[in-house]
Structures are given as structure tokens and as C-alpha cells.
């Protein structure tokens, strides 16, 4: 396994222990306490403004999809959300702010990132959701294109 610099795969500086997480109530309303922390209700409010976004569930948690393609969901820990991204942006986010953005081993080979709602900036939330929605919508369009069928000419040697 190659070492990826000073941050481990789950977004913590190497050698640092994770602080224990306080349990959060999934889907609590509004923006968090006076510190401006985001809640899933803030995620929901923004996601509902995106074209064709549909509220759903994924792994038993609240989620949003476009055309059946997942773009964000509440993580089962109740304090983070899982959001679609690409590998390049994921690495950039984790390097820039590892206390906010991280992955677990489960997401290592998938283009998703987790964000701690207590730490994500409300201004960044709209950009993250818009980007995730665009990726999911593009994936839906890609999957809905008819497959090119080979013609008899393609079979000639």
C-alpha cells in the first residue's frame, strides 16, 4: 500500500487518534446550534431546489437522487453526510480540510466523500450539492443512452 502523505485514508493526520463522536439526531431541523453547523435539514432544503431532485432513502437513511441516481445521503452515524464527487476533488477536499472531509475504507474505491455536518461551511454546502447533482445527472444520462449495436459491417475482418 502506498503512503498518501500526512493524512490517512479516513482524513485524520497520521498517528492522531479520532476524537469520540457525539451521537447526533438524524434529520434534525434547521441549521445547527449557534456555531452555524449544518444539519441534514439544511442539506434537504438545498437539495429540494435542484431540478428533478427526489427525496428517497439509501441504506435506511434520508437521501436525494436525480433520475434514480443517488447524489447525497445522511450517513448512518447521523453526524455526516455522504456526497457524490470525483476522485480528484475528493483528494483535494481531504487534503485541504481533513477535519471536515474524510472517507472510510468502504468508500476507498468509490467516488464519494463524507463530510462532518458540524464542520462543513454552509456556503460550501450549496457548491457540494450542486456538483454532486451534476455528476449524478450526467451518470443518469450516460446510462440512459442506447448502447451502440454492432452492425454487420463491424463483424467483417
N, C-alpha and C positions, 0 to 999 in steps of 0.2 A: 504494500500500500504506500502511495506517495504522500509525503507530508505537504500540506497545502498552506504553509505559512503559520503565523502566530495564532490562528483561530482554528479550533477543531470543527468537525462536521456539524455539530449542533450549535455553533455560533458563540461559544464561550472561549475566552483566551485559554490557551493550553495550560494545563496544570491547575486551573481555577475550579473550585467546586461550585456547583449550581446552588443558588440560594433556594430554600424551600419555597414553593409557591403557595400563595393563599388561595383557597378554593373560591372560585367566582360563580356567580349565579348566571347560567346561560341565558342570553337574551334579555338582560335587564334593560330597562328603558333609558333613553336619552344618552347624554354624554356623561361620563363618569364623574366622580367627585370633583371638588374644586381644582384638582390638578389638571383638568382638561383631558383625562384619559378617555379613550374611545370605548364604546360598548358595541355589542352586536346590533343594538337598535340603531346606532349611527351608521353601521355598515348597511343595514336594511334600508334605511331612509335614502341613502345614495344609490344603492343597487336598484331600487324601485324606479329611479329616474332614467335608467339606461334602457334603450329601445329593446323591446321583446324580452326583457329580463323576467323570469318567472321564479317565484319563491317555491322552494321544494325542500327536500331533506336529502342528506347524504350521511351514511354511517350513523343514522339516528339523530343527526344534528341539523339545525336550520341551515339552508343553503340557497344559493341562487344559480340559475342556469340560463343559458340563452340557446334556444333551439335544442334543448335536451343536453347541452354540453355544460358541465359544471365550471363555474369560474370563481366561486368563493363559498366557503362553508365555515361554520363555527367548529373549532377543534374540540374534541371530546374533553379536553381539560377545562373548557369553559373560560379560559383566560386568553386564548389566542385564536386567530382565525387562519385558515389555510387558503392561500390565494394562488391562482394560476400565474405563472411567469415563464420566462425562458431561462436557460441555464446561465447565460451571460449576466442578465440583470440580477438573478439570484445571487451570484458570486459578488457582484458589486454591492448589493444591499447588505449582505452579511459582512463584507469587509468594512463597509462604511459605518455600520451600526449593529454590531453583533449582539448587543443587549436587547435590541428590538426584533431583528430578523434572524431566523435560525431554521434549521431542518433537523429532523430526526432521521435515524437510519432508514426508516420506511420510505422517506421521500428522496433518498440519495440519488436514485436513478430516474426520477420523475421531475418534470418542470413545474414544481410547486415550491412555495416557501411559506413558513409560518411567521406570523407577526404577533407580538405580545400587545394586546389591546391597551394595556396600561402604559405602554411606551410609544406606540405609533402616533405620529403627529396628525391631528385632524386634517391639516392641509394635505398631507401625503396620502391620506386615505382615499380621497377622490381620484388622485392620479393612479394609485394602485388598482382601484376598482375599474377605472376606465381602461387601463392596459390589459387587465385580466379579461374584461368583457370582450375587447377586440381580439385577443388570442382565441377565446372560446368561439366567438362568432366566425372567425376565419377557419377554425377547425371544423365547425359545422358545415360551412360552405365547401370545404375540401372533401369532406365525407359524402356530401350530397351530390357532387359532380358524378355524372355517369362514367363508369370505367370505360376506357377505350378498348373496344373489342378488336381483336386482330382480324384483319381481312385476309382473304385467300392469297393476296399478293405478299403479305407478311410471311406466309409459310413457305414461300419459294426459297430455294437455297442459292 
